Amino acid sequence: MAYVAGVGFGLMSGAFSMINLLADALGPGTVGIHGDSQLYFLTSAFMTMVLIFLHTFWGILFFHGCEHRRWWEITAVVVMHLAVSGSTFCNPLYVGSLVPSYLLMATAAAWAYLLSGGSAQNLWRFLLCKSCSVKGMGDPVGPSGYQDWHWEEERVAPGLERGCHPLGDWRSWVLGL
């Protein structure tokens, strides 16, 4: 539910940002003609993208804070939101808003990934496509309510004997090999 709420808020925020941007582009004046920055439209697009991702990560963090009664997580989400929104006041100097926003996005992404059950080891196994080809996938829902991983046993889910996941080797898709 947190993913859906975060993506929903992010897409709506992005839609309104792009509508405002398109309204600026239609005129009557065009931004960037009389000494204004020529990078207005490009930086607005990058800022819209970072806000979409941030809303997704903030949804995960906020829901986790509510579920586990960690009020400091909820406060951190509100403070990050205010920091990103406030950084846009630096906007004739676009580096002052984009760089901190992307740094906060990387921090929020890592935090949300860890709260969702991710680890550096899982990420590394996914990128190297080593986790599923030899060992099993585990029970769909274990005693903890989350997916349990059994790396020591030789249990391979049907259809995963040859590849990393049902789509096959992801490197062949991405690299065209």
N, C-alpha and C positions, 0 to 999 in steps of 0.2 A: 504494500500500500504506500509505503514511503517513496518508492521509486516513481510510482504513478503520480502521486501528488507533486513531487518535485519536478518531474518532467512537465506536468500540466502547468504549474506556475511558471516554469522556465519558458515554455513555448508561448504562453500568453504574454509574458513580459517581452519576449523577443518580437512577437507580433505587433505589440503596441510600439515598441522601439522602431521597428521597420516602417510602420505606418507614419510615424512622426518624421522619420528620415525621408521617406518618399514625398511627404507633404513639403518638406524643406526643399527638396530637389525640384519640385514643380514651379516654384517661383512665388512671387513676382521677381525677386532677386535670386541670384545664385550664390551660394556660399563659396568664398575663395576668390572672388574677383577683385575686390578692393582691399587688398592687404591681408585678408583672412587666410587661414591655413588651407592649403590645397588638400590636406590629408583628412579633412572632416568626414567625408563619406567612408573612407577606408577605416579610420579609427572607430567610427560609429558601428561599423559592421563587426569589427573585432570585439568591441565592448558588448555588443548584443550577444555574440557567441559566448563570451566568458560569463555573462549573466545567465544564459540558459543553462550552462553547465553548473554554475554556482547554485542556482535554484534547485537543481537535481540533488546535488550533494547536501545542501542545507536541509532539504526534505528528509534525507536519510538521517542526518545528525539530529534534527529536531524531533523526529519520531522516536529515535533511540533514547534521547533525553527524556521524553515524556513517558515512554514505556518503563524505563528503569529509574524514574524519579531523580534524574541527575540534572538539577536545575542549572548547574554551571554550564552544561552543554547547550541548553536552551539559550542562556545568556551569551555564550560564545557565538551562537548563530546570529543573534540579534546584533551583537557588536560587529561581527564581520559584515553583516548587511549594511550597517551604518557606515562602516569604514569604506566599503566599495562605493556606496552611493555618495559619500562625502568626498571621495577622491576625484569625482567628476568635476568638482569645483576648480580643480587645477587645469581644466581642459584646454585653454589655449596652448598649454604645455602638455601635449598628449602623453608623453613618457611618464609624467607624474600620476596619471590615472591608470594607464594600461599595465605598466610593470607591476605596481603593487596588487592590482586586481588579478593578474595571472599568477603571482606568487601566492596570494590567498586561495586561488582556485587549486593550485597544486597541493597546498596544505589541506584544504577541505577534501580534495579527492583522496589523498592518502588516508586521512582520518576516516572518511566514510568507507573506504575499502577495508580498513582494519576492523571497523565496527560491524561490517557485514560478514565478517568471518574470513576475510582474506589474509594472506600472509606473504612475505617475500618468497618463501619456499614454494608456495602454490603458484605465484606469478612466474617464478623462474621455470618451474615444471611446465607451465602452459606455454611459455615462449619457446622452450626447447622441445616441446611436444614429447615429453618423456613419461608423463604420469600415467597415462591410460593404456599404453601399448603393451606393457608387461604385467602390471598389477591390476586388480579389480577396481570397480567403481564404488563398491560398498553398498550399504542398504540405502534405499531411497530416503527414508526418514528413520533415523536412529532414535535411541532413547532420549537424546537431548532435544529432539524436535527438529534438528537440523541434519543435513546430510553427513553421515559418518564415513570416513575414509579408512579403508583397510589396506595399508601398503604392504604388510608382511605376508598376506595370504594370496594365493593364486586364484582369485575370483575375477573372471572377466565377464562383463555384461554382454549379452547377445548383440552381435553386430559391431562390437568394438575390438574384436580380436586383432585386427590389422591396423587400425588407425587410432588417433588420439581422441576423436569424438565423431559423432554421426556424420559430420561434413567431410570427414577424411583428414588428410594432412593439410593443415591451414597454410603451410608454406607454399604448397602447390597452388592454392587459390591466389595467394597474395603475389607470389613471384612468377606465377605462370609456368612452373616447372612441371 
